[in-house]
Amino acid sequence: MSVQLLTRENFDDAVARRAVLVVAFAQTGADPPPLDDLARGYTDVGFGRVESDTEPELCAMFGLPPADALVIFRERVVLYCEPGLHPGSRVEALLAQVRALDMDAVRAAIETEKQAEVALRMRRVCPTARRGRLPDN
């Protein structure tokens, strides 16, 4: 399997089609990350490359500078997102960790975190919560 060049137009489709997708961000013309070798060894994993200088919106989507970075998805969930150049051995170690995760537990943890954020926002918005407790009479 080869490394697919990802753009704003095909990015969402690539994430949706693969159970696991490794995306390397790099400047146009820079030495490519070691994904080609990994792609041959991991036929069940998708590999993509984003030219960060020509796709700044994709970088911004992940809060990344337009430079080297690595993002790993599993079942449409971002499990790893870090700037910097990642050697092949590091990507392999990350893939082993990503594959070992219980995705039901990951989704449950994400949902719990979302609910906590909503509750916190509601507390900030609710005038009674801002004033504190009413005195007992």
C-alpha positions as a printed NumPy array, in Angstrom:
array([[  0.   ,   0.   ,   0.   ],
       [  1.267,   3.489,  -0.762],
       [  1.137,   6.76 ,   1.115],
       [ -1.767,   8.904,  -0.07 ],
       [ -1.362,  12.648,  -0.529],
       [ -4.125,  14.198,   1.556],
       [ -5.768,  17.538,   0.854],
       [ -8.711,  19.368,   2.304],
       [-10.91 ,  17.746,  -0.365],
       [-10.044,  14.105,   0.403],
       [ -9.032,  14.244,   4.079],
       [-12.411,  13.418,   5.651],
       [-12.957,  10.556,   3.23 ],
       [ -9.547,   9.077,   4.056],
       [-10.302,   9.223,   7.79 ],
       [-13.708,   7.592,   7.259],
       [-12.418,   4.767,   5.028],
       [ -9.637,   3.434,   7.271],
       [ -9.946,   1.912,  10.744],
       [ -6.441,   3.22 ,  11.497],
       [ -4.923,   6.157,   9.63 ],
       [ -1.457,   7.63 ,  10.186],
       [ -1.043,  11.147,   8.794],
       [  2.344,  12.832,   8.523],
       [  2.459,  16.589,   8.05 ],
       [  5.573,  17.916,   6.289],
       [  6.624,  20.866,   4.154],
       [  6.445,  20.461,   0.383],
       [  9.732,  19.115,  -0.956],
       [ 11.02 ,  18.15 ,   2.5  ],
       [ 12.422,  14.689,   3.039],
       [  9.328,  12.524,   3.379],
       [  8.685,  10.857,   6.722],
       [  9.472,   7.121,   6.761],
       [  5.894,   6.165,   5.939],
       [  6.585,   4.428,   2.628],
       [  8.465,   1.597,   4.342],
       [  5.831,   1.324,   7.057],
       [  2.985,   1.3  ,   4.538],
       [  4.383,  -1.853,   2.972],
       [  4.492,  -3.616,   6.352],
       [  1.081,  -2.553,   7.641],
       [ -1.483,  -3.449,   4.999],
       [ -4.398,  -2.878,   7.415],
       [ -3.33 ,   0.698,   8.227],
       [ -3.804,   3.721,   6.   ],
       [ -0.95 ,   6.182,   5.588],
       [ -1.297,   9.731,   4.385],
       [  0.853,  12.787,   3.926],
       [ -0.248,  16.411,   4.167],
       [  1.923,  19.114,   2.645],
       [  1.63 ,  21.483,   5.572],
       [  2.644,  24.622,   3.716],
       [ -0.032,  24.15 ,   1.032],
       [ -2.743,  22.873,   3.416],
       [ -2.618,  25.339,   6.354],
       [ -6.308,  24.758,   7.108],
       [ -5.628,  21.085,   7.865],
       [ -2.774,  22.093,  10.178],
       [ -5.016,  24.611,  11.921],
       [ -7.71 ,  21.983,  12.347],
       [ -5.355,  20.154,  14.712],
       [ -3.702,  23.223,  16.214],
       [ -0.436,  22.416,  14.47 ],
       [  2.095,  24.816,  12.992],
       [  2.741,  24.381,   9.256],
       [  5.672,  22.044,   9.89 ],
       [  6.41 ,  18.393,  10.661],
       [  3.791,  16.62 ,  12.766],
       [  2.07 ,  13.271,  13.162],
       [ -1.626,  12.522,  13.701],
       [ -3.02 ,   9.012,  14.232],
       [ -6.719,   8.168,  13.974],
       [ -8.519,   5.013,  14.957],
       [-12.178,   4.688,  14.096],
       [-12.356,   8.436,  13.361],
       [-10.952,   9.363,  16.777],
       [ -7.686,  11.303,  17.034],
       [ -5.522,   9.293,  19.407],
       [ -2.195,  10.995,  18.78 ],
       [ -1.388,  14.5  ,  17.58 ],
       [  2.108,  15.888,  18.114],
       [  4.38 ,  18.265,  16.222],
       [  7.849,  17.166,  15.224],
       [  9.504,  14.581,  13.043],
       [  8.727,  10.993,  14.073],
       [ 11.133,   8.199,  13.109],
       [  9.715,   4.911,  11.854],
       [ 10.431,   3.109,  15.129],
       [  8.38 ,   5.709,  17.022],
       [  5.469,   5.381,  14.588],
       [  5.567,   1.583,  14.981],
       [  5.487,   1.891,  18.782],
       [  2.551,   4.279,  18.549],
       [  0.695,   1.925,  16.21 ],
       [  1.126,  -0.926,  18.701],
       [ -0.375,   1.263,  21.444],
       [ -3.223,   2.451,  19.224],
       [ -4.119,  -1.092,  18.201],
       [ -4.146,  -2.254,  21.842],
       [ -6.715,   0.338,  22.948],
       [-10.268,  -0.622,  23.87 ],
       [-12.143,   1.836,  21.671],
       [-15.402,   1.414,  23.621],
       [-13.567,   2.603,  26.733],
       [-11.997,   5.469,  24.759],
       [-15.396,   6.592,  23.475],
       [-16.872,   6.352,  26.992],
       [-14.035,   8.51 ,  28.359],
       [-14.565,  11.071,  25.594],
       [-18.296,  11.194,  26.338],
       [-17.644,  11.658,  30.076],
       [-15.249,  14.506,  29.309],
       [-17.804,  16.152,  27.003],
       [-20.477,  15.947,  29.68 ],
       [-18.122,  17.506,  32.244],
       [-17.338,  20.362,  29.836],
       [-21.039,  20.994,  29.219],
       [-21.724,  21.011,  32.956],
       [-18.884,  23.488,  33.495],
       [-20.192,  25.769,  30.743],
       [-23.696,  25.617,  32.21 ],
       [-22.319,  26.635,  35.587],
       [-20.591,  29.618,  34.008],
       [-23.782,  30.687,  32.249],
       [-26.29 ,  30.103,  35.042],
       [-26.741,  33.369,  37.036],
       [-27.676,  31.473,  40.192],
       [-24.487,  29.455,  40.03 ],
       [-22.457,  32.647,  39.667],
       [-24.086,  34.287,  42.69 ],
       [-23.662,  31.247,  44.827],
       [-26.18 ,  29.63 ,  47.072],
       [-29.163,  31.629,  48.271],
       [-29.32 ,  32.151,  52.039],
       [-31.769,  29.998,  54.008],
       [-34.618,  32.021,  55.604]])
